């Protein structure tokens, strides 16, 4: 599955996207797998309340299923103006 990182999430992890081989059933499980990779992932996912997630370009929450998903994107909340 493609995992995309935007804004400061990308800066902390150091890449804009990567292909992840995962057995995670939910976004939360994917996040836990990523946190366990190394410190830069742990830092990026330290405060989930500061993040938003989209699965296949649909905004969702961290309990969302990854069944059949091709893409997950993580980004900070957007502000308008």
Long-range contacts (C-beta under 8 A, 24 or more apart in sequence): 1-66, 1-69, 1-70, 1-71, 1-72, 2-70, 2-71, 2-72, 3-30, 3-34, 3-71, 3-72, 3-73, 3-74, 4-71, 4-72, 4-73, 4-74, 5-44, 5-73, 5-74, 5-75, 6-73, 6-74, 6-75, 6-76, 7-75, 7-76, 8-76, 9-44, 9-51, 9-74, 9-75, 9-76, 12-40, 12-43, 12-44, 13-40, 13-41, 13-44, 14-40, 22-66, 24-66, 25-65, 25-66, 25-67, 26-62, 26-63, 26-64, 26-65, 26-66, 27-53, 27-55, 27-60, 27-61, 27-62, 27-63, 27-64, 27-66, 27-72, 28-62, 28-63, 29-66, 30-66, 30-72, 31-62, 44-74, 45-74, 50-76, 50-77, 51-75, 51-76, 52-76, 52-77, 52-78
